[in-house]
């Protein structure tokens, strides 16, 4: 996500500075090179040696005759982005007032003057975050093009955003944004149909692929609405936290999308139709249940033989196509044959039936896995992909950008 990106990591004196060692590691895991810049207050919370270890580079703790701020963030400077995480109320206010009396604020003034992207992740007590002057300072620097990563409001504190959110916003700030200004709807996860108040009819989808597509579209510049169903059943060994969520979040707060949480196929259809009414594209990734039933109001007693009367659910892409005849739609087709030729044939049938932009065909065996093998099937060609779902999400976002670039109505 950040391959080849140079990140100047500004650290100010919030207690959240203790999290910057792991943040620096995560930025590097995502492909970035990192160099830290610290205020005196930050040095009282985390030792510069810790960040030197985490970044494998010298840490800037003062501005000397070597004009470190210009070397990092000036014209033709080393940094592709200045990421200030955490940023205190004091630091944000100084940036808004062009006050540069710390290494971090001096780098910020330099970066803003040199048109180097700046990303800020605030962290402070909630009353400080609600101060009119702080809010005004945030509005001011946002008007200058600075990107903010919203904090998590918990326990009377505006806590620093998750590493995933910070990395995502940094990638968006530094990459090309071919989907800038586009509104993309992504469906994801499994639907479930209640049998009774306890039991449901569902499938094994984890929603990882849809979240990867939504995240990639956001990084590519799009405004994303994610219509997300349930996460299907998986073994304890194969389970993992929902990608993009930090510990303590409620499962629907994602940093890269406006989330509409649904349960049944009917709810997903309704939410998708509403979201697509103002959208430029739909990526239909969700594993939508093919059947529904009339649920029992009381729990069905176990031990007796039962027959469930199943009724087919509506095809979401067909219903969206009826209401939006010209909307570019990307479909997904899951098969169990394992045969590429059969998957391509099934994908082309769906592509022709619903007038899709292209179809991503994959085998059901990848459900719940971080990796996938897929075929991107267009009308006249098909491209094979094997790798992580995160990287496939980026491939899909790239292809969608081409589709929308060719669409005169987008």
DRENDREN-680989 format. One record per residue (C-alpha): residue in three letters; x, y, z. Coordinates in steps of 0.1 Angstrom, whole numbers, plus 5000, padded with zeros to 4 digits. Example, Ala and Ser with C-alpha at 12.3 -4.5 7.8 and 13.67 -1.06 7.14 Angstrom:
> Ala|5123|4955|5078
> Ser|5137|4989|5071
//
This chain:
> Unk|5000|5000|5000
> Unk|5029|5024|5008
> Unk|5056|5008|4986
> Unk|5084|5033|4979
> Unk|5068|5061|5000
> Unk|5090|5082|5023
> Unk|5071|5092|5055
> Unk|5084|5119|5079
> Unk|5067|5109|5111
> Unk|5061|5139|5134
> Unk|5056|5129|5170
> Unk|5042|5155|5196
> Unk|5037|5153|5233
> Unk|5005|5133|5237
> Unk|5006|5101|5258
> Unk|4996|5084|5225
> Unk|5032|5089|5215
> Unk|5038|5055|5231
> Unk|5020|5040|5201
> Unk|5043|5055|5175
> Unk|5069|5027|5177
> Unk|5043|5002|5165
> Unk|5030|5027|5140
> Unk|5064|5031|5125
> Unk|5067|4994|5122
> Unk|5033|4991|5105
> Unk|5042|5019|5080
> Unk|5074|5000|5072
> Unk|5055|4967|5069
> Unk|5033|4984|5043
> Unk|5063|4993|5023
> Unk|5072|5028|5035
> Unk|5105|5042|5046
> Unk|5101|5063|5078
> Unk|5121|5090|5095
> Unk|5109|5104|5129
> Unk|5108|5140|5140
> Unk|5101|5147|5177
> Unk|5091|5176|5199
> Unk|5108|5180|5233
> Unk|5075|5170|5250
> Unk|5073|5138|5230
> Unk|5109|5129|5241
> Unk|5096|5129|5277
> Unk|5071|5102|5268
> Unk|5090|5079|5243
> Unk|5128|5078|5240
> Unk|5142|5088|5206
> Unk|5162|5055|5206
> Unk|5129|5036|5205
> Unk|5119|5054|5173
> Unk|5155|5051|5159
> Unk|5151|5014|5164
> Unk|5116|5013|5149
> Unk|5126|5034|5118
> Unk|5162|5023|5114
> Unk|5171|5059|5108
> Unk|5184|5088|5129
> Unk|5156|5108|5147
> Unk|5153|5146|5143
> Unk|5150|5161|5178
> Unk|5162|5196|5170
> Unk|5166|5219|5140
> Unk|5203|5227|5135
> Unk|5224|5243|5108
> Unk|5217|5212|5088
> Unk|5182|5226|5082
> Unk|5166|5193|5088
> Unk|5131|5206|5081
> Unk|5140|5217|5046
> Unk|5159|5184|5039
> Unk|5128|5165|5050
> Unk|5098|5185|5038
> Unk|5111|5213|5016
> Unk|5112|5216|4978
> Unk|5127|5183|4966
> Unk|5128|5171|5002
> Unk|5132|5135|5012
> Unk|5096|5130|5025
> Unk|5066|5123|5003
> Unk|5043|5130|5032
> Unk|5045|5145|5066
> Unk|5024|5124|5090
> Unk|5019|5139|5125
> Unk|5008|5112|5148
> Unk|4999|5120|5175
> Unk|4991|5156|5171
> Unk|4982|5175|5203
> Unk|4959|5205|5205
> Unk|4989|5227|5210
> Unk|5006|5213|5178
> Unk|4974|5217|5157
> Unk|4969|5253|5169
> Unk|5006|5262|5161
> Unk|5003|5248|5126
> Unk|4972|5268|5119
> Unk|4990|5299|5131
> Unk|5022|5292|5113
> Unk|5041|5290|5146
> Unk|5072|5269|5142
> Unk|5089|5266|5175
> Unk|5093|5228|5176
> Unk|5109|5204|5150
> Unk|5074|5191|5142
> Unk|5057|5224|5136
> Unk|5087|5237|5117
> Unk|5085|5207|5094
> Unk|5047|5213|5090
> Unk|5052|5250|5080
> Unk|5079|5239|5055
> Unk|5057|5210|5041
> Unk|5027|5233|5036
> Unk|5048|5259|5019
> Unk|5064|5233|4996
> Unk|5031|5215|4988
> Unk|5042|5183|5005
> Unk|5011|5163|5016
> Unk|5004|5165|5054
> Unk|4983|5140|5074
> Unk|4974|5147|5110
> Unk|4961|5122|5136
> Unk|4950|5142|5167
> Unk|4950|5128|5202
> Unk|4940|5147|5233
> Unk|4913|5147|5260
> Unk|4878|5152|5246
> Unk|4871|5186|5261
> Unk|4903|5199|5244
> Unk|4892|5184|5211
> Unk|4858|5202|5215
> Unk|4874|5236|5222
> Unk|4862|5261|5197
> Unk|4898|5273|5189
> Unk|4910|5237|5183
> Unk|4880|5230|5160
> Unk|4887|5263|5142
> Unk|4924|5253|5138
> Unk|4914|5220|5124
> Unk|4890|5236|5099
> Unk|4917|5261|5089
> Unk|4944|5235|5081
> Unk|4918|5212|5064
> Unk|4910|5242|5041
> Unk|4947|5242|5032
> Unk|4945|5206|5021
> Unk|4957|5188|5052
> Unk|4941|5154|5058
> Unk|4929|5145|5093
> Unk|4924|5110|5106
> Unk|4895|5113|5130
> Unk|4902|5102|5166
> Unk|4882|5075|5184
> Unk|4860|5092|5211
> Unk|4862|5069|5241
> Unk|4862|5073|5279
> Unk|4862|5111|5276
> Unk|4893|5111|5253
> Unk|4899|5117|5217
> Unk|4922|5087|5213
> Unk|4945|5084|5183
> Unk|4930|5066|5154
> Unk|4939|5029|5147
> Unk|4971|5021|5128
> Unk|4950|5008|5099
> Unk|4932|5041|5096
> Unk|4964|5061|5097
> Unk|4981|5040|5071
> Unk|4950|5041|5049
> Unk|4948|5079|5050
> Unk|4986|5082|5044
> Unk|4983|5060|5014
> Unk|4954|5081|5000
> Unk|4974|5113|5006
> Unk|5005|5100|4987
> Unk|4991|5079|4959
> Unk|4976|5087|4926
> Unk|4938|5091|4929
> Unk|4922|5080|4897
> Unk|4888|5077|4914
> Unk|4889|5112|4928
> Unk|4854|5126|4930
> Unk|4837|5092|4922
> Unk|4811|5077|4945
> Unk|4815|5039|4948
> Unk|4792|5015|4965
> Unk|4807|4982|4976
> Unk|4787|4953|4990
> Unk|4805|4928|5013
> Unk|4801|4899|5037
> Unk|4774|4873|5040
> Unk|4737|4877|5044
> Unk|4717|4856|5068
> Unk|4681|4846|5068
> Unk|4665|4838|5102
> Unk|4650|4804|5106
> Unk|4639|4812|5141
> Unk|4651|4836|5169
> Unk|4682|4815|5173
> Unk|4691|4799|5140
> Unk|4700|4814|5106
> Unk|4706|4803|5071
> Unk|4740|4818|5059
> Unk|4773|4811|5041
> Unk|4810|4812|5048
> Unk|4819|4846|5035
> Unk|4843|4866|5057
> Unk|4838|4899|5039
> Unk|4876|4903|5036
> Unk|4874|4908|4998
> Unk|4847|4934|4999
> Unk|4866|4954|5026
> Unk|4898|4952|5006
> Unk|4880|4966|4975
> Unk|4864|4994|4996
> Unk|4897|5003|5011
> Unk|4915|5003|4978
> Unk|4888|5025|4962
> Unk|4891|5049|4991
> Unk|4929|5050|4987
> Unk|4923|5057|4950
> Unk|4904|5088|4959
> Unk|4867|5076|4959
> Unk|4840|5083|4984
> Unk|4829|5048|4994
> Unk|4797|5034|5009
> Unk|4801|4999|5022
> Unk|4769|4978|5025
> Unk|4781|4951|5048
> Unk|4764|4919|5059
> Unk|4775|4893|5085
> Unk|4809|4876|5087
> Unk|4803|4839|5081
> Unk|4814|4810|5103
> Unk|4850|4800|5104
> Unk|4872|4777|5125
> Unk|4891|4792|5155
> Unk|4923|4785|5137
> Unk|4912|4804|5106
> Unk|4896|4833|5123
> Unk|4912|4867|5125
> Unk|4901|4903|5134
> Unk|4881|4921|5108
> Unk|4905|4939|5086
> Unk|4906|4976|5091
> Unk|4892|4976|5126
> Unk|4911|4982|5158
> Unk|4905|4964|5191
> Unk|4875|4979|5209
> Unk|4856|4990|5178
> Unk|4821|4978|5173
> Unk|4826|4960|5140
> Unk|4810|4986|5118
> Unk|4833|5017|5121
> Unk|4857|5016|5092
> Unk|4881|5044|5084
> Unk|4876|5042|5047
> Unk|4839|5040|5041
> Unk|4804|5050|5053
> Unk|4791|5017|5065
> Unk|4755|5004|5061
> Unk|4752|4972|5082
> Unk|4726|4948|5070
> Unk|4715|4912|5078
> Unk|4692|4897|5052
> Unk|4693|4897|5014
> Unk|4662|4919|5013
> Unk|4679|4945|5036
> Unk|4711|4944|5015
> Unk|4691|4949|4983
> Unk|4672|4979|4998
> Unk|4704|4995|5012
> Unk|4722|4990|4979
> Unk|4694|5004|4957
> Unk|4693|5035|4980
> Unk|4731|5039|4979
> Unk|4733|5034|4942
> Unk|4708|5062|4935
> Unk|4736|5087|4939
> Unk|4766|5065|4930
> Unk|4790|5064|4901
> Unk|4797|5026|4903
> Unk|4788|4995|4922
> Unk|4812|4966|4931
> Unk|4789|4937|4942
> Unk|4812|4916|4963
> Unk|4788|4903|4989
> Unk|4779|4866|4991
> Unk|4742|4872|4990
> Unk|4721|4842|5001
> Unk|4701|4826|4972
> Unk|4672|4816|4994
> Unk|4651|4829|5022
> Unk|4622|4816|5042
> Unk|4594|4826|5066
> Unk|4610|4825|5101
> Unk|4593|4809|5131
> Unk|4585|4834|5159
> Unk|4596|4809|5185
> Unk|4626|4787|5187
> Unk|4621|4754|5169
> Unk|4626|4724|5192
> Unk|4655|4701|5183
> Unk|4652|4664|5176
> Unk|4623|4664|5152
> Unk|4626|4661|5114
> Unk|4617|4693|5097
> Unk|4613|4706|5062
> Unk|4622|4742|5054
> Unk|4603|4759|5025
> Unk|4629|4780|5008
> Unk|4621|4808|4984
> Unk|4646|4824|4960
> Unk|4659|4859|4968
> Unk|4662|4887|4943
> Unk|4694|4890|4923
> Unk|4709|4923|4935
> Unk|4728|4932|4904
> Unk|4697|4925|4883
> Unk|4676|4947|4905
> Unk|4702|4975|4905
> Unk|4705|4972|4867
> Unk|4667|4977|4864
> Unk|4668|5009|4885
> Unk|4701|5022|4871
> Unk|4704|5012|4834
> Unk|4738|5029|4828
> Unk|4755|5024|4862
> Unk|4789|5006|4858
> Unk|4787|4974|4879
> Unk|4814|4950|4888
> Unk|4801|4915|4897
> Unk|4816|4886|4916
> Unk|4810|4850|4906
> Unk|4819|4822|4930
> Unk|4821|4786|4917
> Unk|4832|4753|4931
> Unk|4844|4735|4900
> Unk|4880|4748|4903
> Unk|4881|4748|4865
> Unk|4892|4782|4850
> Unk|4873|4776|4818
> Unk|4841|4769|4836
> Unk|4845|4799|4858
> Unk|4851|4822|4828
> Unk|4821|4808|4810
> Unk|4799|4813|4841
> Unk|4813|4848|4846
> Unk|4806|4858|4810
> Unk|4770|4846|4813
> Unk|4765|4869|4843
> Unk|4784|4897|4825
> Unk|4761|4895|4795
> Unk|4729|4890|4815
> Unk|4733|4921|4837
> Unk|4754|4943|4814
> Unk|4783|4944|4838
> Unk|4816|4962|4833
> Unk|4836|4931|4843
> Unk|4833|4901|4866
> Unk|4857|4887|4892
> Unk|4854|4849|4892
> Unk|4869|4829|4921
> Unk|4866|4795|4937
> Unk|4846|4790|4969
> Unk|4877|4775|4986
> Unk|4891|4811|4992
> Unk|4862|4821|5015
> Unk|4876|4832|5048
> Unk|4913|4833|5035
> Unk|4936|4863|5033
> Unk|4948|4850|4999
> Unk|4928|4843|4968
> Unk|4930|4831|4932
> Unk|4907|4849|4908
> Unk|4900|4857|4872
> Unk|4891|4893|4861
> Unk|4867|4885|4832
> Unk|4859|4912|4807
> Unk|4839|4908|4775
> Unk|4868|4899|4753
> Unk|4896|4888|4777
> Unk|4903|4874|4812
> Unk|4933|4881|4834
> Unk|4944|4856|4861
> Unk|4954|4868|4896
> Unk|4969|4850|4925
> Unk|4979|4867|4958
> Unk|4964|4886|4987
> Unk|4929|4899|4987
> Unk|4943|4933|4996
> Unk|4963|4934|4964
> Unk|4934|4921|4943
> Unk|4913|4949|4958
> Unk|4939|4973|4943
> Unk|4937|4956|4910
> Unk|4899|4959|4910
> Unk|4901|4996|4919
> Unk|4926|5002|4891
> Unk|4903|4984|4866
> Unk|4872|5003|4879
> Unk|4891|5036|4874
> Unk|4897|5026|4837
> Unk|4860|5018|4833
> Unk|4849|5051|4848
> Unk|4875|5070|4828
> Unk|4860|5055|4796
> Unk|4824|5063|4807
> Unk|4813|5098|4795
> Unk|4786|5099|4821
> Unk|4809|5095|4851
//
